[in-house]
Amino acid sequence: MKRFLALMLSLVLVVGVLPAARADSQSNADGDAVILPDDVPSPWAYDEVHQAIVLGMVPWDLQNHWRFAITRIEFAQMVVHFLAFQHGFSSDSSFVSAYCPTTVDRDGNRFGASVSWWNVFCGEWGPFTDLHKPEDRGYGNTAYALGILNGRSATTFDPDSPITRQEAASILMRCYRLYGGTYEAADRTPALSDWNSVADWARDDAAAVLELKVMQGSGGAFDPQGTYTREQAVLTLLRLYANAPVSRGEGNIPDL
C-alpha cells in the first residue's frame, strides 16, 4: 500500500508540471523532455497498471522500474503470483504448496505430497546452478516445474536476461493452460508484416494472445525479438485475466 501511495503521489507531481490540455504529454511547455520517476508507469499504461495493483496482481517488490526490460526471473515471479491470484491465494508460497499436489509436472508426472513444495523449490531441488537466492530458486523452479518457463540450457536458467515478445506470448499461454485449459486462435496467421519471423514454437501462442487482445502489434508488426518491459508484463497479465474465457473474474476457475 505504501508503494502504491508513493506511485500515486509521484504521478500527481509529474502531471502537475504539464499543461492542463496536454496531461498525456511527456514534454513540458518549453519542449524539454519530462523524465518520469521509476515508480511512475508510462502515461499510456498508467490506468491498467493502477487497476492491476488494486486487484492485487502485482508483487509489491516489482512495483517500480516500470519501463525497464523485465528479466526472466521477474517474469517467473509475476506469473507464479498471477496463478496464485487467479486461484484466490494472497500468498505465493501457500499457493505453490497447495497447488502442486493436485497436478502434474512439466513431464506429466504427479508431484506427490510434500509438507511444502515451495520450500522444496527454494532449496536444492532443480537442475539450475545460477539461481542463487532462495526466493529466486522458489519462483524459477516453480515456473520451470510447471512448464511455464524453460531453462536456457540443461543447467542454466539465465535469470537476469530479458524476455522477448515471442517468449512472453508463449509464457502467457502456458500459464493460461494451467488454469483455463486449451485455447486456439481462429486466425493462426495474423496479417502482420513480420509474422514469418515469429519462431515456429511461439506462433500458435502469439496468434492466441493477439486474438484475445492480450498483446498487440505495433506499426503492423509483432516484433517477436523485441524486449518486454515490466509495465507491458503487468498489462498483458491484466488483459489475460479480463479477456480470456476462463478467469477468476468470470468465476469459473476450477477448484484445487
PADRENZA-409867 format. One line per 4 residues: their letters; for each residue x, y, z of N, C-alpha, C. Coordinates in nm, 4 decimals. Layout:
% residues N
a = X,Y,Z,X,Y,Z,X,Y,Z  ... $
***
This chain:
% residues 256
mkrf = 0.0827,-0.1201,0.0000,0.0000,0.0000,0.0000,0.0867,0.1259,0.0000  0.1967,0.1253,0.0803,0.2845,0.2418,0.0817,0.3429,0.2669,-0.0561  0.3830,0.1587,-0.1247,0.4415,0.1749,-0.2571,0.3382,0.2283,-0.3544  0.2125,0.1809,-0.3427,0.1071,0.2302,-0.4314,0.0810,0.3777,-0.4067 $
lalm = 0.0773,0.4199,-0.2785,0.0553,0.5611,-0.2489,0.1689,0.6460,-0.3026  0.2919,0.5928,-0.2932,0.4061,0.6669,-0.3474,0.3940,0.6819,-0.4984  0.3458,0.5751,-0.5639,0.3261,0.5807,-0.7088,0.2264,0.6888,-0.7444  0.1133,0.6941,-0.6709,0.0105,0.7935,-0.6985,0.0628,0.9343,-0.6778 $
lslv = 0.1380,0.9565,-0.5681,0.1916,1.0878,-0.5394,0.2898,1.1309,-0.6465  0.3757,1.0363,-0.6911,0.4731,1.0702,-0.7950,0.4044,1.1110,-0.9232  0.2961,1.0385,-0.9594,0.2255,1.0732,-1.0811,0.1625,1.2106,-1.0710  0.1045,1.2425,-0.9550,0.0452,1.3744,-0.9352,0.1497,1.4826,-0.9533 $
lvvg = 0.2684,1.4607,-0.8991,0.3745,1.5604,-0.9105,0.4171,1.5777,-1.0554  0.4262,1.4637,-1.1292,0.4685,1.4738,-1.2679,0.3624,1.5429,-1.3516  0.2352,1.5011,-1.3383,0.1284,1.5594,-1.4178,0.1103,1.7066,-1.3847  0.1419,1.7429,-1.2597,0.1238,1.8810,-1.2183,0.2101,1.9795,-1.2919 $
vlpa = 0.3213,1.9333,-1.3496,0.4087,2.0264,-1.4212,0.3736,2.0354,-1.5688  0.2710,1.9584,-1.6136,0.2344,1.9583,-1.7537,0.1202,2.0545,-1.7795  0.1085,2.1097,-1.9001,-0.0059,2.1931,-1.9336,-0.1343,2.1140,-1.9200  -0.2409,2.1781,-1.8683,-0.3649,2.1078,-1.8408,-0.4219,2.0416,-1.9641 $
arad = -0.4061,2.1037,-2.0814,-0.4648,2.0483,-2.2029,-0.3837,1.9335,-2.2591  -0.2621,1.9077,-2.2065,-0.1766,1.8034,-2.2607,-0.1236,1.7169,-2.1489  -0.2127,1.6748,-2.0596,-0.1688,1.5967,-1.9442,-0.1123,1.4617,-1.9828  -0.1382,1.4167,-2.1086,-0.0838,1.2893,-2.1511,0.0523,1.3049,-2.2177 $
sqsn = 0.1011,1.4267,-2.2309,0.2280,1.4515,-2.2983,0.3441,1.4198,-2.2061  0.4580,1.3849,-2.2657,0.5794,1.3643,-2.1885,0.6781,1.4786,-2.2111  0.6307,1.5932,-2.2598,0.7135,1.7111,-2.2748,0.6486,1.8269,-2.2021  0.7302,1.9169,-2.1488,0.6725,2.0317,-2.0799,0.6523,2.1475,-2.1775 $
adgd = 0.6052,2.2604,-2.1265,0.5665,2.3717,-2.2126,0.6855,2.4284,-2.2902  0.8067,2.4107,-2.2394,0.9250,2.4616,-2.3068,0.9819,2.3630,-2.4080  0.9182,2.2469,-2.4200,0.9653,2.1478,-2.5165,1.0716,2.0546,-2.4624  1.1099,2.0687,-2.3342,1.2089,1.9793,-2.2749,1.1416,1.8486,-2.2328 $
avil = 1.2153,1.7382,-2.2442,1.1595,1.6084,-2.2053,1.1378,1.6035,-2.0544  1.0250,1.5471,-2.0140,0.9973,1.5228,-1.8730,1.0437,1.3813,-1.8411  1.1313,1.3673,-1.7430,1.1824,1.2359,-1.7041,1.0916,1.1798,-1.5956  1.0194,1.0736,-1.6284,0.9291,1.0134,-1.5314,1.0093,0.9341,-1.4278 $
pddv = 0.9734,0.9433,-1.3001,1.0391,0.8608,-1.1989,1.0169,0.7131,-1.2257  1.1061,0.6277,-1.1735,1.0935,0.4839,-1.1945,0.9635,0.4291,-1.1379  0.9089,0.4931,-1.0343,0.7870,0.4444,-0.9714,0.6609,0.4884,-1.0431  0.6733,0.5544,-1.1580,0.5575,0.6010,-1.2339,0.5554,0.5307,-1.3698 $
pspw = 0.4465,0.4587,-1.4023,0.4366,0.3963,-1.5346,0.4230,0.5010,-1.6444  0.4393,0.4581,-1.7677,0.4149,0.5458,-1.8820,0.2690,0.5924,-1.8797  0.2405,0.7129,-1.9297,0.1022,0.7625,-1.9274,0.0032,0.6672,-1.9938  0.0416,0.6035,-2.1050,-0.0495,0.5129,-2.1748,-0.0760,0.3850,-2.0958 $
ayde = 0.0125,0.3516,-2.0005,-0.0017,0.2271,-1.9234,-0.0601,0.2493,-1.7846  -0.0679,0.3760,-1.7413,-0.0959,0.4035,-1.6010,-0.2279,0.3439,-1.5528  -0.3365,0.3636,-1.6266,-0.4676,0.3184,-1.5787,-0.4713,0.1674,-1.5564  -0.4146,0.0919,-1.6507,-0.4171,-0.0534,-1.6358,-0.3213,-0.1007,-1.5268 $
vhqa = -0.2056,-0.0370,-1.5141,-0.1149,-0.0710,-1.4046,-0.1830,-0.0455,-1.2703  -0.2492,0.0686,-1.2597,-0.3243,0.1040,-1.1390,-0.4266,-0.0044,-1.1079  -0.5030,-0.0457,-1.2083,-0.6059,-0.1470,-1.1869,-0.5450,-0.2789,-1.1404  -0.4343,-0.3201,-1.2021,-0.3697,-0.4456,-1.1649,-0.3199,-0.4417,-1.0209 $
ivlg = -0.2643,-0.3278,-0.9796,-0.2172,-0.3150,-0.8415,-0.3342,-0.3234,-0.7443  -0.4429,-0.2533,-0.7745,-0.5598,-0.2549,-0.6869,-0.6165,-0.3967,-0.6741  -0.6156,-0.4722,-0.7844,-0.6663,-0.6087,-0.7808,-0.5751,-0.7022,-0.7005  -0.4494,-0.6642,-0.6843,-0.3551,-0.7489,-0.6120,-0.2746,-0.8402,-0.7019 $
mvpw = -0.2638,-0.8048,-0.8306,-0.1962,-0.8904,-0.9272,-0.0464,-0.8656,-0.9397  0.0048,-0.7593,-0.8790,0.1446,-0.7210,-0.8997,0.2230,-0.7377,-0.7700  0.3258,-0.8230,-0.7674,0.4072,-0.8358,-0.6462,0.4603,-0.6989,-0.6034  0.4574,-0.6717,-0.4740,0.4916,-0.5365,-0.4267,0.6343,-0.4985,-0.4629 $
dlqn = 0.7271,-0.5952,-0.4640,0.8669,-0.5613,-0.4914,0.8942,-0.5412,-0.6406  0.7938,-0.5617,-0.7257,0.8088,-0.5339,-0.8681,0.7274,-0.4128,-0.9103  0.6821,-0.3340,-0.8146,0.6028,-0.2152,-0.8449,0.6925,-0.0922,-0.8601  0.7898,-0.1038,-0.9452,0.8824,0.0058,-0.9768,0.9548,-0.0286,-1.1072 $
hwrf = 1.0431,0.0615,-1.1521,1.1187,0.0355,-1.2757,1.0261,-0.0108,-1.3883  0.9126,0.0545,-1.4006,0.8078,0.0101,-1.4922,0.8527,0.0030,-1.6374  0.9404,0.0915,-1.6780,0.9774,0.0972,-1.8186,1.1073,0.0219,-1.8488  1.1606,-0.0484,-1.7472,1.2792,-0.1313,-1.7663,1.2381,-0.2649,-1.8290 $
aitr = 1.3292,-0.3257,-1.9034,1.3056,-0.4606,-1.9556,1.2904,-0.5570,-1.8395  1.1861,-0.6375,-1.8426,1.1651,-0.7349,-1.7357,1.2576,-0.8542,-1.7578  1.3129,-0.9067,-1.6506,1.4041,-1.0204,-1.6607,1.3257,-1.1510,-1.6507  1.3943,-1.2583,-1.6830,1.3309,-1.3906,-1.6798,1.2845,-1.4268,-1.5387 $
iefa = 1.3636,-1.3962,-1.4380,1.3233,-1.4331,-1.3022,1.2103,-1.3431,-1.2534  1.2099,-1.2174,-1.2955,1.0996,-1.1276,-1.2585,0.9691,-1.1723,-1.3230  0.9755,-1.2150,-1.4473,0.8528,-1.2620,-1.5125,0.8067,-1.3933,-1.4506  0.9028,-1.4793,-1.4116,0.8652,-1.6016,-1.3396,0.7886,-1.5666,-1.2121 $
qmvv = 0.8379,-1.4673,-1.1377,0.7676,-1.4257,-1.0171,0.6287,-1.3722,-1.0492  0.6182,-1.2912,-1.1549,0.4881,-1.2345,-1.1902,0.3870,-1.3418,-1.2272  0.4284,-1.4424,-1.3057,0.3304,-1.5416,-1.3494,0.2927,-1.6365,-1.2366  0.3856,-1.6698,-1.1477,0.3505,-1.7528,-1.0318,0.2546,-1.6759,-0.9408 $
hfla = 0.2836,-1.5474,-0.9192,0.1933,-1.4629,-0.8405,0.0566,-1.4518,-0.9078  0.0550,-1.4426,-1.0396,-0.0698,-1.4341,-1.1152,-0.1515,-1.5625,-1.0988  -0.0866,-1.6772,-1.1044,-0.1564,-1.8032,-1.0815,-0.2168,-1.8078,-0.9413  -0.1383,-1.7625,-0.8425,-0.1898,-1.7584,-0.7054,-0.3112,-1.6670,-0.6968 $
fqhg = -0.3026,-1.5505,-0.7613,-0.4147,-1.4565,-0.7632,-0.5377,-1.5188,-0.8282  -0.5198,-1.5847,-0.9419,-0.6331,-1.6453,-1.0115,-0.7026,-1.7504,-0.9258  -0.6270,-1.8192,-0.8439,-0.6855,-1.9223,-0.7573,-0.7269,-1.8678,-0.6206  -0.7144,-1.7357,-0.6013,-0.7639,-1.6742,-0.4783,-0.6694,-1.6800,-0.3606 $
fssd = -0.5397,-1.7010,-0.3866,-0.4404,-1.7055,-0.2789,-0.3709,-1.5701,-0.2681  -0.3530,-1.5211,-0.1472,-0.2761,-1.3984,-0.1264,-0.1282,-1.4277,-0.1046  -0.0947,-1.5515,-0.0771,0.0430,-1.5928,-0.0522,0.0892,-1.6853,-0.1649  0.1984,-1.6466,-0.2319,0.2522,-1.7306,-0.3393,0.3001,-1.8647,-0.2859 $
ssfv = 0.3676,-1.8628,-0.1729,0.4216,-1.9871,-0.1181,0.3095,-2.0835,-0.0794  0.2025,-2.0310,-0.0199,0.0888,-2.1171,0.0164,0.0228,-2.1752,-0.1074  0.0125,-2.0921,-0.2118,-0.0467,-2.1412,-0.3364,0.0350,-2.2553,-0.3946  0.1662,-2.2360,-0.4067,0.2516,-2.3386,-0.4677,0.2398,-2.4696,-0.3913 $
sayc = 0.2435,-2.4618,-0.2590,0.2378,-2.5834,-0.1774,0.1014,-2.6510,-0.1841  -0.0048,-2.5720,-0.2070,-0.1392,-2.6299,-0.2197,-0.1654,-2.6812,-0.3608  -0.1094,-2.6145,-0.4597,-0.1406,-2.6458,-0.5986,-0.0649,-2.7679,-0.6509  0.0637,-2.7761,-0.6210,0.1449,-2.8808,-0.6811,0.0926,-3.0227,-0.6543 $
pttv = 0.0477,-3.0565,-0.5322,-0.0027,-3.1936,-0.5107,-0.1265,-3.2271,-0.5927  -0.1916,-3.1263,-0.6553,-0.3134,-3.1509,-0.7323,-0.2874,-3.1699,-0.8808  -0.1617,-3.1554,-0.9235,-0.1361,-3.1518,-1.0676,-0.0128,-3.2341,-1.1032  0.0290,-3.2216,-1.2296,0.1468,-3.2935,-1.2783,0.2543,-3.1930,-1.3156 $
drdg = 0.3783,-3.2397,-1.3225,0.4893,-3.1523,-1.3570,0.5021,-3.1409,-1.5086  0.6050,-3.0731,-1.5536,0.6262,-3.0471,-1.6961,0.6406,-3.1759,-1.7772  0.6770,-3.2866,-1.7124,0.6936,-3.4143,-1.7817,0.5716,-3.5046,-1.7674  0.4657,-3.4527,-1.7058,0.3438,-3.5314,-1.6907,0.3412,-3.6219,-1.5698 $
nrfg = 0.4368,-3.6047,-1.4782,0.4424,-3.6868,-1.3580,0.3768,-3.6148,-1.2401  0.3103,-3.6889,-1.1542,0.2497,-3.6293,-1.0363,0.3580,-3.5743,-0.9444  0.3324,-3.4571,-0.8874,0.4269,-3.4015,-0.7913,0.4308,-3.4849,-0.6642  0.3146,-3.5287,-0.6201,0.3072,-3.6049,-0.4962,0.2979,-3.5147,-0.3749 $
asvs = 0.2674,-3.5737,-0.2634,0.2503,-3.4985,-0.1395,0.3851,-3.4482,-0.0893  0.3816,-3.3302,-0.0286,0.5005,-3.2728,0.0338,0.4545,-3.1784,0.1437  0.5339,-3.1646,0.2453,0.4989,-3.0695,0.3506,0.4881,-2.9297,0.2919  0.5812,-2.8939,0.2044,0.5786,-2.7626,0.1399,0.6574,-2.7681,0.0107 $
wwnv = 0.5866,-2.7701,-0.1030,0.6574,-2.7681,-0.2302,0.7325,-2.6377,-0.2496  0.6822,-2.5290,-0.1934,0.7552,-2.4025,-0.2038,0.8934,-2.4152,-0.1390  0.8994,-2.4744,-0.0220,1.0286,-2.4931,0.0445,1.1184,-2.5867,-0.0355  1.0586,-2.6860,-0.0985,1.1365,-2.7764,-0.1836,1.2008,-2.6987,-0.2978 $
fcge = 1.1206,-2.6147,-0.3642,1.1721,-2.5385,-0.4773,1.2751,-2.4340,-0.4342  1.2591,-2.3785,-0.3151,1.3561,-2.2807,-0.2642,1.4861,-2.3465,-0.2194  1.4826,-2.4767,-0.2025,1.6005,-2.5493,-0.1552,1.6892,-2.5957,-0.2692  1.7325,-2.7186,-0.2610,1.8294,-2.7702,-0.3577,1.7641,-2.8384,-0.4765 $
wgpf = 1.6307,-2.8361,-0.4847,1.5609,-2.9005,-0.5964,1.5942,-2.8294,-0.7274  1.5971,-2.9048,-0.8355,1.6052,-2.8436,-0.9671,1.7416,-2.8535,-1.0316  1.7447,-2.8333,-1.1643,1.8678,-2.8528,-1.2411,1.9569,-2.7301,-1.2510  1.9089,-2.6124,-1.2061,1.9774,-2.4879,-1.2395,2.0810,-2.4491,-1.1348 $
tdlh = 2.1984,-2.4113,-1.1838,2.3083,-2.3738,-1.0943,2.3230,-2.2231,-1.0797  2.2398,-2.1437,-1.1493,2.2553,-1.9986,-1.1447,2.1385,-1.9277,-1.0751  2.0584,-2.0017,-0.9984,1.9558,-1.9424,-0.9131,2.0097,-1.9454,-0.7705  2.0693,-1.8353,-0.7284,2.1476,-1.8364,-0.6056,2.0672,-1.8003,-0.4810 $
kped = 1.9675,-1.7157,-0.4951,1.8879,-1.6759,-0.3790,1.7690,-1.7701,-0.3630  1.7336,-1.8044,-0.2378,1.6210,-1.8965,-0.2169,1.4931,-1.8526,-0.2869  1.4597,-1.7223,-0.2825,1.3368,-1.6767,-0.3461,1.3440,-1.6932,-0.4973  1.4608,-1.6650,-0.5564,1.4771,-1.6861,-0.6999,1.4609,-1.8337,-0.7343 $
rgyg = 1.5177,-1.9210,-0.6509,1.5000,-2.0645,-0.6753,1.3526,-2.1016,-0.6635  1.2839,-2.0428,-0.5657,1.1422,-2.0734,-0.5495,1.0617,-2.0400,-0.6738  1.0763,-1.9172,-0.7238,0.9981,-1.8758,-0.8406,1.0476,-1.9418,-0.9693  1.1795,-1.9466,-0.9873,1.2330,-2.0060,-1.1091,1.2013,-2.1545,-1.1188 $
ntay = 1.2209,-2.2277,-1.0098,1.1944,-2.3713,-1.0115,1.0455,-2.4013,-1.0226  0.9610,-2.3187,-0.9597,0.8171,-2.3389,-0.9740,0.7740,-2.3200,-1.1187  0.8176,-2.2084,-1.1806,0.7809,-2.1817,-1.3187,0.8341,-2.2906,-1.4117  0.9534,-2.3412,-1.3836,1.0105,-2.4492,-1.4649,0.9345,-2.5796,-1.4429 $
algi = 0.9111,-2.6152,-1.3182,0.8454,-2.7421,-1.2869,0.7057,-2.7493,-1.3464  0.6361,-2.6354,-1.3499,0.5008,-2.6317,-1.4053,0.5000,-2.6177,-1.5572  0.6162,-2.6038,-1.6184,0.6249,-2.5954,-1.7640,0.5966,-2.4576,-1.8189  0.6043,-2.3525,-1.7354,0.5755,-2.2164,-1.7821,0.6984,-2.1548,-1.8484 $
lngr = 0.8141,-2.1685,-1.7854,0.9401,-2.1211,-1.8425,1.0340,-2.2383,-1.8611  1.1150,-2.2308,-1.9654,1.2196,-2.3294,-1.9887,1.3533,-2.2714,-1.9453  1.4494,-2.3568,-1.9233,1.5844,-2.3103,-1.8995,1.6508,-2.2710,-2.0301  1.7595,-2.1943,-2.0201,1.8379,-2.1633,-2.1389,1.9220,-2.2835,-2.1807 $
satt = 1.9569,-2.3673,-2.0833,2.0265,-2.4923,-2.1095,1.9839,-2.5897,-2.0005  2.0425,-2.7061,-2.0000,2.0045,-2.8068,-1.9016,2.0331,-2.7627,-1.7589  2.1292,-2.6722,-1.7406,2.1676,-2.6317,-1.6051,2.1606,-2.4810,-1.5835  2.1180,-2.4047,-1.6843,2.1191,-2.2589,-1.6761,1.9781,-2.2033,-1.6927 $
fdpd = 1.9342,-2.1248,-1.5948,1.8057,-2.0561,-1.6043,1.8214,-1.9195,-1.6692  1.9367,-1.8568,-1.6490,1.9645,-1.7233,-1.7045,1.8668,-1.6203,-1.6474  1.8665,-1.6041,-1.5154,1.7610,-1.5252,-1.4502,1.7585,-1.3778,-1.4847  1.8727,-1.3186,-1.5178,1.8793,-1.1730,-1.5356,1.8672,-1.1280,-1.6810 $
spit = 1.8492,-1.2209,-1.7724,1.8323,-1.1836,-1.9130,1.6886,-1.1385,-1.9383  1.6684,-1.0522,-2.0392,1.5329,-1.0047,-2.0685,1.4494,-1.1101,-2.1406  1.3197,-1.0883,-2.1399,1.2236,-1.1720,-2.2105,1.1933,-1.1071,-2.3456  1.1859,-1.1862,-2.4509,1.1426,-1.1321,-2.5791,0.9907,-1.1377,-2.5891 $
rqea = 0.9355,-1.0673,-2.6865,0.7909,-1.0640,-2.7032,0.7347,-1.2015,-2.7400  0.8042,-1.2765,-2.8218,0.7524,-1.4085,-2.8563,0.7628,-1.5043,-2.7378  0.8670,-1.4887,-2.6559,0.8748,-1.5691,-2.5339,0.7610,-1.5329,-2.4396  0.7323,-1.4038,-2.4278,0.6229,-1.3597,-2.3408,0.4905,-1.4193,-2.3859 $
asil = 0.4664,-1.4212,-2.5166,0.3416,-1.4778,-2.5677,0.3266,-1.6240,-2.5266  0.4321,-1.7014,-2.5403,0.4249,-1.8432,-2.5037,0.4108,-1.8620,-2.3533  0.4806,-1.7807,-2.2751,0.4715,-1.7909,-2.1295,0.3296,-1.7597,-2.0827  0.2705,-1.6550,-2.1395,0.1341,-1.6188,-2.1019,0.0362,-1.7319,-2.1314 $
mrcy = 0.0478,-1.7945,-2.2462,-0.0467,-1.9002,-2.2805,-0.0178,-2.0297,-2.2061  0.1076,-2.0580,-2.1756,0.1363,-2.1747,-2.0908,0.0748,-2.1546,-1.9532  0.0867,-2.0336,-1.9017,0.0254,-2.0005,-1.7733,-0.1260,-2.0199,-1.7817  -0.1872,-1.9698,-1.8877,-0.3322,-1.9822,-1.9034,-0.3762,-2.1279,-1.9066 $
rlyg = -0.3006,-2.2114,-1.9771,-0.3404,-2.3515,-1.9894,-0.3413,-2.4234,-1.8553  -0.2674,-2.3739,-1.7580,-0.2660,-2.4373,-1.6265,-0.3981,-2.4195,-1.5520  -0.4679,-2.3098,-1.5779,-0.5958,-2.2897,-1.5072,-0.7149,-2.2771,-1.6010  -0.6907,-2.2510,-1.7308,-0.8003,-2.2236,-1.8222,-0.8211,-2.3269,-1.9313 $
gtye = -0.7309,-2.4242,-1.9414,-0.7448,-2.5229,-2.0468,-0.6914,-2.4745,-2.1793  -0.7329,-2.5373,-2.2865,-0.6803,-2.5067,-2.4183,-0.7462,-2.3828,-2.4778  -0.6717,-2.3162,-2.5636,-0.7271,-2.2056,-2.6414,-0.6489,-2.1984,-2.7713  -0.7206,-2.2034,-2.8830,-0.6577,-2.1917,-3.0139,-0.7199,-2.0748,-3.0882 $
aadr = -0.6369,-1.9923,-3.1476,-0.6858,-1.8770,-3.2224,-0.7548,-1.9232,-3.3503  -0.8635,-1.8550,-3.3840,-0.9321,-1.8842,-3.5099,-0.8449,-1.8445,-3.6287  -0.7737,-1.7330,-3.6151,-0.6826,-1.6859,-3.7191,-0.5403,-1.7124,-3.6730  -0.4785,-1.8135,-3.7307,-0.3446,-1.8528,-3.6873,-0.2351,-1.7903,-3.7723 $
tpal = -0.2734,-1.7053,-3.8662,-0.1754,-1.6337,-3.9489,-0.2147,-1.4862,-3.9571  -0.1991,-1.4115,-3.8477,-0.2365,-1.2695,-3.8485,-0.1625,-1.1929,-3.9581  -0.2283,-1.0907,-4.0096,-0.1711,-1.0109,-4.1189,-0.0742,-0.9075,-4.0637  0.0406,-0.9549,-4.0173,0.1459,-0.8678,-3.9657,0.2687,-0.8832,-4.0542 $
sdwn = 0.3390,-0.7745,-4.0746,0.4473,-0.7732,-4.1732,0.5613,-0.8677,-4.1396  0.5827,-0.8966,-4.0119,0.6948,-0.9816,-3.9718,0.6498,-1.1152,-3.9136  0.5277,-1.1575,-3.9476,0.4762,-1.2804,-3.8886,0.5649,-1.4008,-3.9192  0.6247,-1.4042,-4.0371,0.7124,-1.5159,-4.0714,0.8387,-1.5190,-3.9873 $
svad = 0.8665,-1.4103,-3.9157,0.9839,-1.4062,-3.8285,0.9547,-1.4618,-3.6895  0.8274,-1.4850,-3.6587,0.7921,-1.5453,-3.5294,0.8345,-1.6919,-3.5329  0.9025,-1.7367,-3.4283,0.9507,-1.8751,-3.4232,0.8342,-1.9726,-3.4301  0.8570,-2.0881,-3.4918,0.7518,-2.1890,-3.5060,0.6922,-2.2268,-3.3705 $
ward = 0.7782,-2.2388,-3.2676,0.7297,-2.2829,-3.1366,0.6437,-2.1780,-3.0680  0.6521,-2.0526,-3.1126,0.5763,-1.9444,-3.0487,0.4552,-1.9012,-3.1295  0.4415,-1.9502,-3.2527,0.3437,-1.8920,-3.3451,0.1992,-1.9106,-3.2985  0.1624,-2.0306,-3.2537,0.0245,-2.0531,-3.2092,-0.0079,-1.9688,-3.0860 $
daaa = 0.0871,-1.9589,-2.9935,0.0644,-1.8791,-2.8733,0.0569,-1.7308,-2.9064  0.1414,-1.6841,-2.9982,0.1365,-1.5440,-3.0384,0.0027,-1.5119,-3.1049  -0.0460,-1.6027,-3.1893,-0.1765,-1.5816,-3.2525,-0.2872,-1.5754,-3.1479  -0.2752,-1.6584,-3.0437,-0.3778,-1.6609,-2.9390,-0.3806,-1.5303,-2.8598 $
vlel = -0.2632,-1.4807,-2.8187,-0.2634,-1.3574,-2.7392,-0.3055,-1.2373,-2.8223  -0.2787,-1.2412,-2.9520,-0.3256,-1.1338,-3.0386,-0.4778,-1.1379,-3.0526  -0.5323,-1.2565,-3.0732,-0.6773,-1.2693,-3.0886,-0.7506,-1.2307,-2.9608  -0.6933,-1.2634,-2.8457,-0.7536,-1.2291,-2.7168,-0.7294,-1.0830,-2.6787 $
kvmq = -0.6535,-1.0126,-2.7611,-0.6170,-0.8733,-2.7332,-0.5399,-0.8607,-2.6016  -0.4619,-0.9639,-2.5737,-0.3706,-0.9624,-2.4594,-0.2423,-0.8905,-2.4985  -0.1943,-0.9166,-2.6188,-0.0826,-0.8440,-2.6774,-0.1304,-0.7796,-2.8061  -0.0570,-0.6781,-2.8515,-0.0928,-0.6061,-2.9725,0.0301,-0.5920,-3.0616 $
gsgg = 0.0044,-0.5847,-3.1916,0.1117,-0.5494,-3.2824,0.1370,-0.4002,-3.2757  0.2470,-0.3568,-3.3346,0.2816,-0.2144,-3.3370,0.3305,-0.1795,-3.4768  0.2644,-0.0823,-3.5390,0.3041,-0.0435,-3.6741,0.2892,-0.1551,-3.7746  0.1908,-0.2429,-3.7529,0.1686,-0.3533,-3.8453,0.2636,-0.4692,-3.8286 $
afdp = 0.3390,-0.4724,-3.7165,0.4359,-0.5790,-3.6932,0.4195,-0.6341,-3.5518  0.4673,-0.7572,-3.5300,0.4631,-0.8185,-3.3972,0.5915,-0.7937,-3.3196  0.7038,-0.7798,-3.3883,0.8344,-0.7577,-3.3264,0.8680,-0.8716,-3.2302  0.8799,-0.9944,-3.2794,0.8963,-1.1105,-3.1915,1.0210,-1.1063,-3.1044 $
qgty = 1.1282,-1.0426,-3.1523,1.2523,-1.0375,-3.0756,1.2628,-0.9124,-2.9886  1.1613,-0.8262,-2.9930,1.1635,-0.7065,-2.9094,1.1578,-0.7410,-2.7621  1.2171,-0.6556,-2.6802,1.2162,-0.6809,-2.5361,1.0825,-0.6392,-2.4763  1.0623,-0.6812,-2.3520,0.9348,-0.6670,-2.2829,0.9608,-0.5937,-2.1525 $
treq = 0.8801,-0.4925,-2.1227,0.9014,-0.4150,-2.0008,0.8122,-0.4655,-1.8873  0.8422,-0.4185,-1.7663,0.7579,-0.4566,-1.6526,0.6141,-0.4113,-1.6731  0.5948,-0.2883,-1.7212,0.4576,-0.2409,-1.7379,0.3854,-0.3210,-1.8457  0.4550,-0.3631,-1.9500,0.3924,-0.4473,-2.0515,0.3550,-0.5835,-1.9932 $
avlt = 0.4409,-0.6376,-1.9083,0.4102,-0.7656,-1.8445,0.2841,-0.7540,-1.7591  0.2745,-0.6460,-1.6825,0.1570,-0.6263,-1.5976,0.0315,-0.6100,-1.6832  0.0392,-0.5284,-1.7878,-0.0768,-0.5051,-1.8731,-0.1255,-0.6332,-1.9397  -0.0332,-0.7159,-1.9873,-0.0760,-0.8363,-2.0574,-0.1356,-0.9385,-1.9606 $
llrl = -0.0845,-0.9467,-1.8395,-0.1458,-1.0356,-1.7404,-0.2855,-0.9862,-1.7037  -0.3008,-0.8552,-1.6887,-0.4331,-0.7991,-1.6598,-0.5303,-0.8302,-1.7731  -0.4855,-0.8163,-1.8968,-0.5734,-0.8427,-2.0114,-0.6043,-0.9911,-2.0239  -0.5082,-1.0774,-1.9869,-0.5359,-1.2209,-1.9851,-0.6461,-1.2506,-1.8843 $
yana = -0.6372,-1.1874,-1.7689,-0.7407,-1.2014,-1.6658,-0.8755,-1.1510,-1.7164  -0.8753,-1.0383,-1.7882,-1.0005,-0.9749,-1.8301,-1.0598,-1.0350,-1.9564  -0.9774,-1.0846,-2.0486,-1.0251,-1.1206,-2.1815,-1.0379,-1.2693,-2.2077  -0.9611,-1.3529,-2.1384,-0.9633,-1.4961,-2.1673,-1.0930,-1.5594,-2.1155 $
pvsr = -1.1373,-1.6682,-2.1773,-1.2667,-1.7278,-2.1396,-1.2745,-1.7759,-1.9955  -1.1628,-1.8254,-1.9415,-1.1617,-1.8747,-1.8034,-1.0819,-1.7775,-1.7186  -1.1390,-1.7352,-1.6064,-1.0738,-1.6350,-1.5231,-1.1420,-1.6296,-1.3869  -1.0666,-1.5886,-1.2876,-1.1266,-1.5608,-1.1569,-1.2376,-1.4575,-1.1700 $
gegn = -1.2189,-1.3604,-1.2583,-1.3222,-1.2578,-1.2788,-1.4517,-1.3163,-1.3320  -1.4428,-1.4267,-1.4071,-1.5618,-1.4947,-1.4595,-1.6198,-1.5944,-1.3603  -1.5449,-1.6204,-1.2528,-1.5923,-1.7150,-1.1516,-1.5893,-1.8600,-1.1972  -1.5046,-1.8911,-1.2953,-1.5027,-2.0286,-1.3474,-1.3665,-2.0957,-1.3384 $
ipdl = -1.2819,-2.0492,-1.2463,-1.1548,-2.1161,-1.2195,-1.1831,-2.2471,-1.1477  -1.1305,-2.3594,-1.1957,-1.1540,-2.4871,-1.1264,-1.0975,-2.4837,-0.9843  -1.1682,-2.5462,-0.8919,-1.1182,-2.5570,-0.7545,-0.9971,-2.6486,-0.7500  -0.9077,-2.6191,-0.6559,-0.7919,-2.7076,-0.6374,-0.8367,-2.8390,-0.5753 $
***
